[in-house]
Amino acid sequence: MTMQFAVLPPVRAGVCADPDWMIGFARHAEELGFESIVLVEHPVVISDYTSTYPYASSGRMPLPDDCAIPDPIDVLAFIAAATTRLQLATGVLVLPAHHPVIMAKRLATVDALSKGRVRLCIGVGWMREELEACGIDFSSRGRRTDECIDVMRALWADTEPDGAAFEGEFFRFSHAHTHPKPPRPGGVPIHIGGHSTASIRRAARRGDGWHPLGIRGDDLRTALGQLHQEAEAAGRDPAAIELTLTGVSTGTTPETLAELDELGVDRLVVTCLQPDLEAAKDEMSQVAETVGLQPPG
């Protein structure tokens, strides 16, 4: 089996802003052989939102309004200083809520200081009220997201001595110099979250990876077929687009893992459910044993 395994801390428990909890959890995950830690984002939660959360039948997100959801890039920088191998990922960051020039600098900084361990998974955002609070027009968030991706990659590229240039609907600049650059060629990998037609098309055209949320079975196979068709139409190799899924638990069977491996899944994200740190460590240890993880040498 070639799949890698990531961990998502129990966000609902409010532990993501607890420094001792997060360091203990991240170090244990690294010691067990997990590939990465994944953090979610909401810049702000508007309590009386009327938008529909697309990943639950209730239409409501499964987090309380006052849940601690710290800035994921800052937390990943904090974790980077306490680990050596663990990859540092978002899942997902609401990209149109951020200015891409500033985000490019922040990501490149953490990536450089962590020696190339950052992975960015982004979405366009589903909560209209949240984006409006950030000063963003909800209806143009898709186009803005595409430009944000292109802007960041333009700034991460080696364009010296002239600097980077970009001319778009929302952002424009020339002779732009920003350092440090991410250490990996191509910059920080950008994965696309979501399973809408638009997200599939965005992953096929711009993504280093795709992270569908809330679909399995035949729906996932159909969506993968669409992803491959879109990638080929864009002149890209579908096999070069990593596939990440969320949902591994302690009850996952070897048969399920083999099926996902055959489907071409590159990474599975384990959602930790235990708010107590020692219980969370035990849960992750059990998952590691179930999936056959080996501690790094």
N, C-alpha and C positions, 0 to 999 in steps of 0.2 A: 504494500500500500504506500502510495507516494503523498498522501494528503498531509497537510500541516494542520495544527490545532491552535486556535486562539482562545483567549478568555475574556469575558465581559463581566465586570464586577456587578454586584446587586445594586443597581442604581436606585431602585425604589427604597432601599434601606437607608439612603442618605449618607453612605460611607465614602463617597467619591471625593469629598472634601476633608476627610479625616487622614492626616498625614501618616500616622502610625499604621492605620488599617491598610492604606493603599501601598505603602512600602512593604509591609509584611506580606501582603497578597501578591504583589508583583514579584518579589524575590522568590517566593515559594513557587509561583508559576514558572519562573525561569529555571529553578532548580529541578523541576519535574520534567522539563523539556518542551513546554509550550512555546510556540513560535512567537506569539505576540499577545499584547494586551490591547483591548479595544474600548474606546470611550465614546459616549454619546454626547450630543450637544443640543441645547436650546438657549440662545442668547437671552431670551425672556419668554415667560409663559403668561399669556393673557387668560385670566380665570374664566371669563364669560365668553370664550370663543365659540363661534357658531360653525367654524370649519369642521370638516369631517376627517378624522384620523383614518387613513386608508388601510391600516393593518389590523383592525379589530372590528368585529361585527357591530359593536356598540357605537362605533364612530368616535370614541373617546380614547385618548392615550392613557396607558395604564400607569401613570405616575401622578401623585398628588401635586397640586399647584405649588406647594411650598417645598417640593423636593430639592435637595441640594444637587444642582447640575453645574459644577464648576467648568470654567473654560477648559476644553480638552487639550488644547495646545500647551497651556501653562502646566496642566497636570502631567502631561507626557514629558515635558522638560524636567519636572520634578522627579518623575520615575526614571528618566534617563540617567540622572546623576547617581541613582542607587542601584543600577543594574548594568550589565555589560553586553548581554546577547539579546535580550528580549526586544522584539520589534515593537514599535510604538505607533498605534493606529487610531484613527477616528472611525466611527461607525454609527451614525453619519454626522458630518458637519454641514450646517445649513449655509452653503457657500454664498448665495446671493446676498446674505445679510452682512457680508464682510467686503471691505474694499480689497481688491485683489493685489494691489501693489503692497499694501501693508501685510496682507496674508502671505504673500510670496516671501517677504523678508522674514517674518516670524517662522515660517516653516523651514526656510533655508538655514536659519540660525540654529534651530533645534536639531535639524538633520546633520549639520556640520558638527555640532558639539556632541552628538550621539554617534558619530562616525557612520552615518547613512542608515539609520534605523527607522525613519519615519515613513509611514504609509498614510495617505489621505484618502478617505472614502467620503464622498460628498453627495448631497441631495439638493433639490431645488427648494425644499420646504413645503409643508402642507398647511401650516397655520397662517392664514392670511393676516390675522391680527398681529402675529409676531413680526412678520416682515414689514407691515405698515408701521409698527412701532420703531423699526430700524430705518425707516424712511425709504423703504423700497416698494415700488409698484408691484403688487402681487401678479398682475396679468403678464408682466414682462420678465418674470423671474427665470423662465427657461432660457430666453435669449441672453439675459444677463449672466446666467451661470456659464453658458458656452463661452462668452467673452472672458469671464473670470479665469476659466481654465486656460484659454489661449494667452491671456496677459501673464499669468504666472509662468507658463512655459517660456514665453518670450523673455522674461526677466531672468529666468534660471539658465538660459542658454549662454554660451560663450560668444558674446557679440563685441568684445573689445577689439580695437580701441574706439569704435564709433558709438557703442552702446546700443541698447534695444530700442525698437520703434514699434508702435502699435496704433492703428487707426480703426476705431469701431463705433458702434452706436452709443455706447456708454462710457468708454475709456479711450483716451488717446494720449500719446506722448512720443517723444523722439529723443535720441542721445541720452537714454536713461541708463544709469550705472547703479547696480545694487550688488553688494558683496556682504557676506560670503555667498558663494554658490553652493548648492547641494553637491555632495561629493560624488554622486552617481551620475553617469551620462544620462541625459534626459530629465534630470531633476528628480523631485519627489514623485514616486508613483501615485497616480490619481485613479481611484476606483469609483465607479458610479453606483450609488445605492438606489433601490426601488425596482419595481417590476412593470411600470407603465410602458406603453409603446414608446413614449418620448425618452424614458430612461434607457431602454434597450437600444434605441437609435444613438443616444449620446454615448453609451458605453462602446458601441460598435465603431463610432467615428472618432471618439476622443479618449476613451478610457484605456488604462492599463489593466483594468479589471472590472468585473461586474458583481454586485452584491444584491441579488434580488431578496426582497423581504416578504415573508408570508405566503410563499407558493411552494408547492411540492408536487410530486407525481407527474401526471400527464400535463398539468399546467406548466410545470417547470420545463419539461421536455419541449413543449410547444414554444415557450419563450426562448429556450436555447436555440431552437431551429431558426427563430426570427433573428436572434443575435448573430448567428453564423451567416445568414443571408445578408444582413445589413453590413457586416464586416467585409464580406467578399465584395459587395457592391461598392464599398468605400476603398477597395484595393488593399485590405488588410487581411492578415492571416488570423482566422478565428481562434486558432490554438494559442496565439500570443496573448489573448485576453484572459486573465486569471478569473476563476469562478470561486466565490466565497459564499457559503451558506451559514445561517444561524440556526441553532436549535439542538445541539448535542446535549444529552443528559446522562445521568448515571445509569439509566435504563436502556441506553442505546445498545443494540445487538451487533455482533460482528457481521451478520447478514446485511443489516442496514448500511453499515460502513462500506461493505464490499459493493453494494448497489450504487452508493454515491460515488465511490471511487471509479466504478465503471462508467458512470455518467460524466466523468471528467471534472469532478469537484476538486479544486486545488487546496481549499482551506475550509475548515469547519470552526465556527465560533461557539464555544461552550458558554452558556449563560449561567453564571453562579447565582444561586438562590438564597444562600445562607448569610444573614446579616452579622452573625458572630464570626470573628476572624478565624478562630481555631476550627469552628465548624466548616467555614468556607475552605480552609486548607484541606481538611479531611475530604470534603466533596471533590475538590480538584484532584487530590491524590487518587480517589476512587475512579474518577474519569480517566486519569492518566493510565491507570492500570487496565481499565476497560479497553482503551484504544491502543494500548501497547506502546505508550511513549517511553523513550529512553532518555535518562538524564544526560545533558551534554558532557562530553569528555573534557 
